[in-house]
């Protein structure tokens, strides 16, 4: 399963990290998050 509008992101994390513009703050927060926080976020997103 691919993510983003064109399916080029192989994972949710790639999709998050490839965002820019208005999403810069959110992307940077995910990149700086502790591994446990990042795992919890990705688990939540996968549950949606």
C-alpha positions in Angstrom: 0.0 0.0 0.0 1.3 3.4 -0.9 0.7 6.7 0.9 0.4 10.2 -0.4 -1.7 11.2 -3.3 0.5 9.2 -5.8 1.4 6.3 -3.6 5.1 7.0 -3.6 5.5 6.9 0.2 6.0 3.3 1.3 5.2 4.0 5.0 3.2 6.4 7.1 6.4 7.8 8.5 7.8 8.5 4.9 4.5 10.2 4.1 4.8 12.4 7.2 8.4 13.3 6.7 7.9 14.2 3.0 5.4 16.9 3.8 6.4 20.6 3.8 4.8 24.0 3.6 2.0 24.3 6.2 3.0 20.9 7.6 6.6 21.9 8.4 5.9 22.2 12.2 4.1 18.9 12.4 6.8 17.1 10.3 9.5 18.6 12.5 7.7 17.5 15.7 7.4 13.9 14.4 11.1 13.9 13.4 12.1 15.2 16.8 9.8 12.9 18.8 11.2 10.1 21.0 10.9 6.7 19.4 8.1 5.6 21.8 6.1 8.7 21.0 6.6 8.2 17.2 5.6 4.5 17.6 2.4 5.5 19.5 1.5 8.1 16.8 2.0 5.6 14.0 0.0 3.0 15.8 -2.8 5.5 16.3 -2.8 6.5 12.6 -2.8 2.8 11.5 -5.9 2.3 13.7 -7.9 4.9 11.8 
